[in-house]
Amino acid sequence: MLKNKYIQKIAILLFLSICSLEALDINKMQKDVLKEVKVIKTEELVELLKQKPNTKIIDVRSRAEINNQGGYIKANKVSNIQRGDLEFLISQEVKTSDTFVVHCFNGNKSLFAAKRLKDLGYKNVLYYQDSFKVWKEKQLPMSSLDKYPQSMLYNKIQKVANGVYTSIGITAPYEYESSAHNNNLGFIIGDESVLVWNASSSYLLAQSFHKEIKKITNKPVKYVVVENSQGHAILGSNYWKEQGASIIAQELVEDEMASKGEIMLSRMQRVLKDKMDGSELVEPDEYFKDTMTFDLGNRIVEAKYFGYAHEHSDILLWLPKEKIAFAGDIAFNNRLLPIFEITQTNKWLEAWDKFAALDAKIVIPGHGEVTNMQTVTKYTKDYLVYLREKIEEILDEDGGLNDAYNIDMSKFEHLDTYKELGKQNIARVFKQMEFEE
């Protein structure tokens, strides 16, 4: 028995010694690697982003880590490449000559990532040693895959004006983490009833939105007006119908839903999985052509159609007394607008002029933060005009699509979704303008 206890003690001591040696080896490796990489501290990174706001930041954490650790650094150009995929995907994000920053949560994982990238020829990679943990502690700008974990909504409801509210969606493509809440939802309260802007992407998201509305008012939701026929505008309609609300849309939505509705529902089910429980494809209750007026009790709201925009059926909500516009996908902020195959950018610009004539004081765009006409003009009209002008120059000189891909888009590259949509938009506008009369 004594002999066995003695052997056990020896084994434990040997195990602890090996662990200690391994720890010492890791510490030594870290010190050795630190001598080989370029280090940037928090204050230096803040200054770098001031001087060069389009500096790329590579976050090498997993999406689960980003969620659990409270989000990610908010900057113009942030990409998430999980450490295991870094060697395979880094060339899609940066050139070997670019200066860029690599980080993780506490600096351990990204230290060896920076060394690996240096060995691969990325000589200007900067290792953010403090990493996200310190960035968060210092309360520097952050974003998240889900800013409001208590709800399926991506963002808390915010007050725009008296009786006017919105919940801003994530400026990214459909994602499970954000419950596909990537467009802006809203509601307007009158003395007698409530009008909701957009039915949302699912039954459960609509239900979550309604719970938040009830925290502010107990008045009934009488109308739900959808901005177009896209999934994030219309796939929560059956929830609202159960509540007794009337679903309102522009008349083109009827044919658009008939042609793409089932495909749209199936695609959203693949993204949201269990979060699509209860969602069904249902038709709006009423359609209008050019305008429709809603009296909520001492508050008038108008739905307006100005012609083809992002989609053929895009509408906006207008509060004439307050000069507030829920602009829908006519106007974008913070993210690059998408150009679909059906989008006719010349007609979008015609619709824009009618929208601009309203002279809105406050604009809730289809995507992005609440803002003003100057900002949405910069990121919608000015983008479309610039792109069309540059492509027209190329076509006049008998240039091709490869020439169009080289258009200087630096004024817009910082926008969210630029990576996903930048070249696609160029290609689609180029193809359209080739056959425009």
N, C-alpha and C positions, 0 to 999 in steps of 0.2 A: 504493500500500500504506500509506504514512504517513498519507495523507489519510483512508483508511478507518479506521485505528486511532484517529486524532484524533476522527473522528465517533462511533466506538464509545464513547470515553471521555466525550465530551459527553453522549451518550445515557444512559450509566450514571449520571453525575452528576445529570442532569435527573430520572431515575427515582428516585434516592435522595432528591432534594430534595422531590419530590412525596410520597413515602412519609413523609418527615419532617413535611411540612405536614399530611398526613392524620392522623398520630399526634398532632401538636399540636392539631388540631381536635377529635379524640376526647377528649383530655385536658381541653380547654377545655369540651367538652360535659359531661363528667362533673362538673367543678367547678361548672358552672352548675346542673346538675340537683341536685347535693348541697345547694345553697342553697334548693331548693324542697321537698325531702322531709324527713320526720321520721326521724331516724337513731336506731337503738338499737344499743348495743354488747353484747358478750357478757355482762359482769357484770350489765348492766341487764336483759337478756333472762332470765337465770337468776332474778333477783329478781322479774321480772314473772310468770314461770311459778310461782314460789312463792306469790305473792300472789293471782294469778288463773290457776289451773292449766288452766282451760278456754279460755284464749286460743288462737285459731286461728293455726296456722302454715301458710303456703302455700309449698311448695317448687316452684320454676318450672323445675327440671331435667327432662330426659327420663328415662325409666325406665332406659335404658342408662347414662346418666351416673350415676344413683343407684347402680346396681350397680358400675360401674367405679370410682367415687369412694369406695366403702366404706360406703354406707348413707345414713341420714337421721336427723335430730334426733328423739329419742324424747320425746314429750309427749302429753298427753291428746287433743289435736285437731290432727292433722297431715294436710294434704291435698296431693296432688301434682297440679298443673296445669301441663303443659308450656307454656313461654312463648308458643308460637304459638297456643295455645287459650285463653289467659288471658281475653281480652275476651269470649269466648263462654261461658265456664263459671264465671267468678268469682261471678256472681249466685246460683249454686246453692250456694255455700259461705258467703258472708257478706253482710250487709246493708250499705248505704252508711254507716250510722251505727256499725258495729262497729269496734272496735279489733282489728287483726290484724297479723301479721308476714309479710313477704315476704323470701325469701332464695334464693340459688343456691349454687354451690360457692365462688366467690371474690368475689362481690359485684358483678361487672360486669353480668351479665344482669339481676339483680334490681333494680339501681339504676334502670334505664330502665323496668322493669316497675312499680316503685313510682310513678315519675313518671306513667306512663300511667294507673294506677289512680287517682291523685290527680286527674288531669284528667277522669276519668270520674265523679268525685263521691265517691270513697272518701276522705274527709278524714282519717280516723284510721289510714291505713295506715302501718306502721312498717317502715323499710328496715333489715334486719339487715346492717350494713356488713361485719362480720367474716366472716359467712356460715359455711357448713358446714366449710370448711377449718380455721378457727380452733376451731370447736366440737369437731371431731375431734381436733385437736392438744392441746386442753385435756382430752381424755378425758371429756367430758361425756356424759350418757346418749344412746345411739344405738340404732337398730334397723336392720334390713336386709331386703331382699327375699330374701336367702339368707344365713343366718348361718354356713353350713358349706359353702363352695364346693368343698371336696375330695370331697363326697359329694352324692348327690341328696337326702339328708335336709336339711330346713330347719335343724335344730339338731343339735349334737353330743348324743350320749347322755349323760345325767346319772344319777348314782347317787342313788336315793331312800332305800334302806336296804340292809342286807346281802343281796346276791343279787336286788335289785329295782331295775330301771332303766327310764328312759323317754326318749323323744326328743320334745320339745315342738314341735308344728306351728305355723305362722304363724297369727296370729289375724286372718285375712283370707279372702275367698272364694278358690276355686280359682284358681291362677295358674301360668303356665308356669315363671316364675323359681323358684318354691318347689316345683316338681314336684308341685303339688297336695297337698303334705304340710301340710295345715291342720288335722289332728286329731292327738291324742297317741297315739303308738305306745309299746309297752312290752314288757318281757319279765321273767320270773321264773325263777331258776335253782334247781333242786333238786339233790340228790346224784346223781341219775341222768339227769335230762333237763331240758329248757327248755320253758316255755309262753310263747308270743308273744301279745300283745294287739293285735289288728287286723292283717289281712292287708295293709293299705295300699292306695293308690290305683292301683298299677300293678305289673306284673311287675318292672320295673327298679328301682322304689323298694323293693319287698320284697327284691330282691337286694342293694341297697345297705345296707338295714337289717341283713340277715343278715351281711354283711361286717363290720359294726361289732360285732355280737353275737359273732362268732368271735374278735375281738380280746380279748374278756373271758372267754369260755369255749369249750371244744371239745366240750361235751356236746351231744347231738343235740336238735333242736327236735322235740318229740313232738306238741305240740298248738298250734294257732292258733285263738284264740277271737275272734270278731268281735262288735263291740258292737251292730251292727244291720245293716240291709241297704243302707246308703248306699255310694256308690262308693268313698269314701276308706277304708272299713272292709274292703271285700270284693274289689276288682278286682285285687288282687295274689295272690289265692288260688292260681292255677295255679302260681306259682313255688313256693309252700310245698308243694303237692302233689308237685311234682317232687323235693322234698327228703325225701319220705316222711312229712310231718306230716299229722295229721288236722285238718280244718277243722270247727270246732264253732260252732253258732249256735242261737239261740232258734227254736222251731218256726214262728213267724209269718214268719220270713225266707223260708221256702220259697215261700209264696204271693206275698210282696212282690217277690221276685226274678223270679218268673214274669210278674208284671204290669208291672214297670218295668225289668227287667235290661238289655234291649237298648237302651232309650232312655238309660239311665244310662251304659252303655259308650260309646255314640256321642257323648254329651255330653263325656265325659272325653277321648275321642280328639280332639275339636275343640280342647280346651284344651291338652292335652299334646303333640299332634302326634307327633314322633319319639320322645318319651319314653314313649309307650304301646306301643312295639314289644314284641311277645311277650305282651301282655296279652290274656287271654281271659275270657269269662264262664263260670265253673264253679260247680257246686252245692257247698254244704258236705257233708261226709261224714256228719255226725251232728247231730241236733237234740235239744233238751231242752225241757221245758215250764216248770218252776219253778226247779229247781236242778240243778247237776251238779258233782261233786267230782273233782278231779284230784290224784293223788299223784305228785309229781315226784321222790320219794325224800327222805324226812325233811322234806318240805314239802308241806302241804296248801293247795290253792287252790280256792275255790268260785266258780262262776258263778251269779249270782242274777238272777231276773226278778221285778220288783215290779209289773208292769202297765204300761199305756200311759204313755209320757213324751213326749219330743221326737218319737220315732217309736213305733209300736206295739210294735216288737220290741226296744227298748233294754234292754240288760242291764248288769251291772257285775261286776267281779272282786273277790273279797274274800279277804284274807289274815287269817284269824281270830286267829292267834297274834300277829301284829304290829299288827293293827287298821289295815291299810292298804287303801284302796279305789281301784281303777281305776274311776272312776264313769261313764266313758263320757258319753253325751249326756244323762244324767240331771242332770249338774251342769256349770256353766260358770264360767269366771273370765276376766277381762281383756277379754272381748268380749261383745257383746250376743247372747243366745241367739236362734236363729231359731224362729219359730212357723210350721209348715207348715199347709197346708189340712187335713191329717189330724190335726194335733196337737189333743188335747183337754186344755186346760190344767187343768180341774178334776180329771181323772184323773192328770195329771202331779203335781199336788199330793198326791194320795193315794199315789202311788208314792214321792214325796219323803219322806213321813212314815215309810214302811217303811225307806227308806235312812237317814234320820236316826237311827232306832232302833239302828242298828249302832254308833253313837257312834265313828266313825272318827277316828283320831288324825292320819292323813295322808291327803290326798285328791289323786289325780291326776285332774283333771277331763277331760271330753271335749275341751275346748279351753281353753288358758291354762296358766299356771304352776302347779306343784305347790303346794298350799296346805293349808288346814284347813277344818273344817266351817263355822266362822263366816264365812269369806270366800265360799265357794260358796253358802251360805245367802243372803247379801246380794245376790249377783248372779244367783241362780236363783229360789229360793222367794220372797224378798222382792219381786223384780221382778214375778213372776207374781201374787202376792197384791195388790200395789199397783195393777197394771194392771187386774185384775179388779174391785177395789173401786171404782176411779174410773169404770170403764165401767158398773158396776152403778148408781152414783149418777146417771149420765147417762141410762141407760135408765129408771130410776124417775121421772125428770123429763120423760120423753118426748123426750129429746134425740136428736140424730142423729150420724152419723159425723163431720161437720165439728166438732161440739162435742168429740168424742173426740180429734180431732187436736190440740186445744188443751190437752190434759192436760199438766200440768207434769211433764216427764220429766228435769229437770235433774240428778237424782241418778244418771242412767244415761247421759246424753249423751256422757260422756267415754269410754265403752267403744268398743273397736274394733268395726266393722261397724254402729254405730248409724245412720250415714248411710244405709246400704243397707237396714237392717231396721226402724228405729224406727217409721215410719208403717205399713209393711206389717204389723208385729206388731199394732199398734193396730187396723187394719182387720179382721184375721182374728179377733182376740179379740172385737171388737164384733159381728161377724157370727155367731160361735158363740154368744155369750151371748144374742143376740136369741131364739134357739130352744132354749136350755137349759131344762129343766124343773126 
